[in-house]
Amino acid sequence: MLTDLAEGLAVSGTAVTVLTGRLGYLGGETAVPSEEQYKGVTVRRVWSTRFGRQSALGRLFDYLSFYLSSVWAAVQTRDVDCVVVLSDPPILSVQAVLLGRLKGWKTVCWLQDVFPEIAVRADTLREGLRARLLRWAANWSLRSSDRVIVVGRCMERCLLAFGLQRDRVVLIPNWADGDHLTPVASEDNWFRKQHGLEGQIVVMYSGNLGVVHETEALIPLIHYLRGMREVCFLFVGEGQGKTRLQNWAFQEKLESVRFLGYQNKEDLRYSLSAGDIHLVTLRSKMEGLSVPSKVYGIMAVGRPAVFIGPDGSEVASLVRESGCGEVFSPQESEKAALAILHLVQDYRRRENLGSAGRRYFESFLDKRCAIQRFRAVFQDMMAEI
């Protein structure tokens, strides 16, 4: 997302500098230069420790060292009008706001997750003094930002309930690159051939299956359909939920449930198109705190989506408004399984749902739409100076 935004702004003549770390998503320092020009964007990679995501303490050291390095790099950056800060690492918005006040910059906080609420509800952070201090710091930074970008209407409602001013909260949904992510027919898809998926109906979950995603509801769903030999459940990605499902599938000796790691970005249109039906999940208590971005890629490649999660979430609204699939609560695993069964048996309905999703995506969720919305936000803020 950040890469798309930076490139899109640079194309329009905006001078963009990105301060980022050197760690890959799964940890470990990547072999990249400390500074480079990339498609008109200045990229500066600051030092941090590199313990990765394997332990909470290591992750804390990674965050703290990145905070210090990024502050130093930001202070040295000249001719800044506006700073956009992401919600990961957590509480980075605090130092962004403080620097903004010191240097006279406008500050935009771009929320993908609402911290620390998401950590408390995921039981990775206990409710107590530390949580209260983090909550106070996060809320102060959000209230002090010039704009707060949220990625879903459910998140907008959540922040307004926290007391943020309505005129500072801007809804800009996440997106996908519709030029890159296009539908690929099964007969032309090397990914299906390479992984032995020809002649099967692939029910795919693609992306992270982590603490915010509904994993337990998938077990009875898969169990209900286990007798259908033509159906393959394929999980592509990583996360705690993947380990849980792998152990369960091994114990149950389910050969129809398969797992792959993350795919290269350039192969994503093929891997996503390999799914005939896609699963998207969210835990009910995560409504308003996170929006699974995998739904945008699914819509881009024209595949139907079955969402299992809270009815008031952004994904539920998107699936209904676009007509790209069906929505079920985490308690409705059997109903979701029946819906998948009907889709397995009805090729034309799968095509119609997928086409509806692609049309909606092109009108509202393509990369171009999002970058235009961001430009409008920046123009409004600059007019306030």
URUR-V792905 format. One record per run of one state. SS is the DSSP state (H for helix, E for strand, L for the rest). FROM is the first residue (numbers start at 1). TO is the last residue. If there is no record, write none. Layout:
BEGIN
SS:FROM:TO
SS:FROM:TO
END
This chain:
BEGIN
L:1:1
H:2:11
L:12:15
E:16:20
L:21:22
E:23:23
L:24:28
E:29:29
L:30:34
E:35:38
L:39:40
E:41:45
L:46:55
H:56:76
L:77:81
E:82:86
L:87:91
H:92:103
L:104:105
E:106:110
L:111:112
E:113:113
L:114:116
H:117:121
L:122:128
H:129:144
L:145:146
E:147:150
L:151:152
H:153:161
L:162:165
H:166:168
E:169:171
L:172:175
E:176:176
L:177:185
H:186:188
L:189:189
H:190:194
L:195:200
E:201:206
L:207:215
H:216:224
L:225:230
E:231:236
L:237:239
H:240:252
L:253:256
E:257:260
L:261:264
H:265:273
L:274:276
E:277:281
L:282:283
H:284:286
L:287:289
E:290:290
L:291:293
H:294:300
L:301:303
E:304:308
L:309:313
H:314:322
L:323:324
E:325:328
L:329:332
H:333:345
L:346:346
H:347:365
E:366:366
H:367:383
L:384:385
END
